Amino acid sequence: MTMSLSLTNPLDHPSNSGRDDSMIDIDEMEKLMEHMVSGVTAVAQRAALAAIAGLQDCVKEMGEEYEKRRRVIHEGLNEISERT
């Protein structure tokens, strides 16, 4: 669920009519806090660092594999267009 922090006065919003000011403040603080604490976990950050700092041989291997797959698809599509 994505929430955005409003830069306008929350009291002006129609859904806040009749609500207690302190409740509106808590709602706005919850929105702000959600954006401050939601982020990438430490485990994911370390995994990403290991991936970019480690050996990159697998990147070349995957690039070659994707090129093979691209060629197969390309040739297959060309065969279809030649038949139609």
HELIX and SHEET records of a PDB file:
HELIX    1   1 PRO A   10  ASP A   12  5                                   3    
HELIX    2   2 PRO A   14  ASN A   16  5                                   3    
HELIX    3   3 ASP A   21  VAL A   37  1                                  17    
HELIX    4   4 ALA A   42  ALA A   53  1                                  12    
HELIX    5   5 ASP A   57  ARG A   83  1                                  27    
END                                                                             
